[in-house]
Amino acid sequence: MQNKPETQYYHHGTFHFEGGSIPDGMTAYRTHGDPEKPCIVFPTAYGGRLDSQYHHIGAGKPLDPSKYFIVTFALFSNGEPSPFNGPYFPKVSYADNIRAQHAVLTKKLGIKKVHCVVGFSMGGQQTYHWAIMYPEMVERFICICGSARTSPHNKCFIEGPKTALVSSRDFEFGHYVLQPEAGKRAFGRVYSAWAYGQTWFRQHQYRMDGKYPNLHSWLKGEWENRFLSWDANDMLVLYNTWYNGDISIIRDNGDYEKALKSIKAKALIMPCKTDLYFPPEDSEIEVSLLPNAKLVVIDSVWGHGAGGGANPQDVKFVGEQITAFLQE
């Protein structure tokens, strides 16, 4: 097993979010490799922490520290660092996260150019935001199972798990003393059906090569427990960031097509064929509007999970595409 660098924390001082300010905003990050090498930015996704990025980072992997200087960033409210101010934490936008990451790169690490921003899901949405916010800094980006804005259908999906959490008997309107375990278990159950394609379930892939005898045991073992280590209010802050994701809000007054057409960076857009909430049809539209982009569809039954390291075959395929794109 590879040695993982320690998590570092950048203190911004008073940080102004879209929905308010906190006295000491902190960004958690890790660095891998030599800062003189081309810089790769790799932010986290929903449900992902800095430890969840290593299916693509390491010797012989697409993001090889001997070739690149890789900086992984935690989203605000992903639990790194610890939660702040319960239900009163301000609304956080993707733009807030990107401004904070940019500050770490430029003020702490001395980075002037980013060779590529790579991200999955919410990380993929951040790649678009990086490209639109810092066009002179970002040379290219790779969006895996993500989008430039959160679609109406995606928003409708998000409301399901969120409502299961906030309606639970132990959520206490966010003023809980103990973590709302019942709410988080319900959240996981509602989310579970969206994470994979229908064929995945039809093929009984939830048995996980004999680990689980049936669907019920899989739900309890994999999804009821999935978010128990997370703070419930953190989960909602992240959902709000995801729900309101839209690059056109930042610069083009809601003109989505104009925003996409203005992006200078070279792009690799990789949806999964069976993703239920970041479908390839949405990516096709975005690629048709981007000036310099390539669409590669992941042909997998693993749905959204195909882009996040859930299946070795998909990790290999995605990794090969990343490697080739970085070398172009």
Secondary structure as GFF3:
##gff-version 3
##sequence-region A 1 328
A	DSSP	beta_strand	8	17	.	.	.	ID=ss1
A	DSSP	beta_strand	20	32	.	.	.	ID=ss2
A	DSSP	beta_strand	39	43	.	.	.	ID=ss3
A	DSSP	three_ten_helix	50	53	.	.	.	ID=ss4
A	DSSP	beta_strand	69	73	.	.	.	ID=ss5
A	DSSP	three_ten_helix	86	88	.	.	.	ID=ss6
A	DSSP	alpha_helix	94	103	.	.	.	ID=ss7
A	DSSP	pi_helix	104	108	.	.	.	ID=ss8
A	DSSP	beta_strand	116	120	.	.	.	ID=ss9
A	DSSP	alpha_helix	122	133	.	.	.	ID=ss10
A	DSSP	beta_strand	140	144	.	.	.	ID=ss11
A	DSSP	alpha_helix	152	166	.	.	.	ID=ss12
A	DSSP	three_ten_helix	172	174	.	.	.	ID=ss13
A	DSSP	alpha_helix	181	192	.	.	.	ID=ss14
A	DSSP	alpha_helix	198	202	.	.	.	ID=ss15
A	DSSP	three_ten_helix	205	207	.	.	.	ID=ss16
A	DSSP	alpha_helix	215	218	.	.	.	ID=ss17
A	DSSP	pi_helix	219	223	.	.	.	ID=ss18
A	DSSP	alpha_helix	232	243	.	.	.	ID=ss19
A	DSSP	alpha_helix	247	251	.	.	.	ID=ss20
A	DSSP	alpha_helix	256	261	.	.	.	ID=ss21
A	DSSP	beta_strand	266	270	.	.	.	ID=ss22
A	DSSP	alpha_helix	280	289	.	.	.	ID=ss23
A	DSSP	beta_strand	293	295	.	.	.	ID=ss24
A	DSSP	three_ten_helix	303	307	.	.	.	ID=ss25
A	DSSP	alpha_helix	312	327	.	.	.	ID=ss26
###
